[in-house]
Amino acid sequence: MSDLKEPGFKTSDVLSALAGVFEKMPDKEKQAQIKKTNGIFQLNVKNAEGKEAVWVIDLKKEGTVTKGPAKKPDVSISLSDDTFIGLADGKVNAQKAFMTGSLKVKGNVMLATKLDGVLKGAKAKL
């Protein structure tokens, strides 16, 4: 999954690991995760140098992680590299990040709340 890597972004390591979890996941389990989540997340991540990178987690059709913008994301989440790492590690509360403006959401806000569960579920499988 080296095509997901982006120099200067810690987020790319987490998303590469997530993609690996999806790849190894049995079809039945992957379909259950897709049915439960039913959405396409676009992550717009900005690093400390001010560069932006975009990844897409597709849990609507394929159960994949790709780099680059989605054609029609259900939700777009804009955040810093450090905020994403905090969310993935469970050290940052998504609702608090949203309320303080360090996480911005466009589109289906309720779907955005499911990302936390996706990350935690994947972390348990690493």
N, C-alpha and C positions, 0 to 999 in steps of 0.2 A: 504494500500500500504506500510505496514511496511517492507516488504521484500526489498524495495528500499533504506531503510535507511542505512547509513554507519556512524558509530561514528567518529567524528572528521571532517566531511565533511558537510559544509553548503549547498553544491550543492545538497545533497540528499533530503533536505527539499523542495527545488524548484522543483526537478524532481518528488517527491512524489505528490506535488500539481499539476504538469502538468499531471501526470498519472490520477489523480482524475478528472481533467477537461476532458480528453479524455474519461474516463468511463461514465461521465454524459452527454457527448455530444450526441445529437440525431444522429442516424445512417447516415441520409442524410448529415448532417453537417460534420460528421467525414469523410465520403467518399469524400466530396468536398475538405476537407483539405488534404486528402491523394492524391487526383488527382492533386491538386495545388502544393504540395510539392514533391511528388514522389521520396522519398529517405530514406535511412537508415543512421542515424547519430550515430557514435560511439564516445562517449566522454571519453577521458582519462584524468582524473582529479588528480592533485597532491596537497596534502594539505601542510600546513606550516611545519608539521613534516617530510615531504618527502615521506609519504605513497601515493600509487596510487590506485584509484578505477576506475572502468569502468562501464558506463551505455550506453544503446542503446535506441534511440528514433526511432521507426519504423513508418515512415509515407510513406511507400511504399505498405504494405499489410494490416497491422492490426490496426495501430493507437494506439500503446502501448509504454510504457516505461519499460525497464527491466534492471536488474543489470547483469553485466558480459559481456564479449566480444561478438560481432556479428559474425556469420559465414562469411558473405560477406557484410561488410558495404560499402556504396557508398562513404562515406567520414569519415575519422577519424580526430577528432579535439583534440589536446593535449593542455591543459591549466591548470593554477593553480585554486584552489578553489576560491580564491578572484577574479580572472579575470572572472570566470563564474558568480559569484554573481553580479559583476559589469555589465556584459552583460545583465543578467536577470533583473536587476533594471534599465537598461537604462543609467547607469552612465559611462559605458565604451563603446567606439566606437569599433566595431569589426574590421573594416579596420585598425584603428590605432593600435590596439592590435596585429594584424597580421604583420603590418609593423615594429613594435618594437620588434617582436619575442616573445611576451608573449602569443601568440596564434599560434599554428602550425597546418597546414592542410595537410593531405595526401589524395589523391583521387580527387574527383570532387569538385574543389574549388568553382565553381558557386553554387553548392548545399549548400555549407557551408554558403553562404550569405543568404539563406532562413531560417536558424535557428533563426536569429534575429526576423523575422516576426512570426515564430511559438511561440517563447517565449512571444513576445508582445501580440499576439492574445490570448494566454492562460492567461496571466496576467489580461487582460481585463475581463475575465470570472470568476476570483477569487472573 
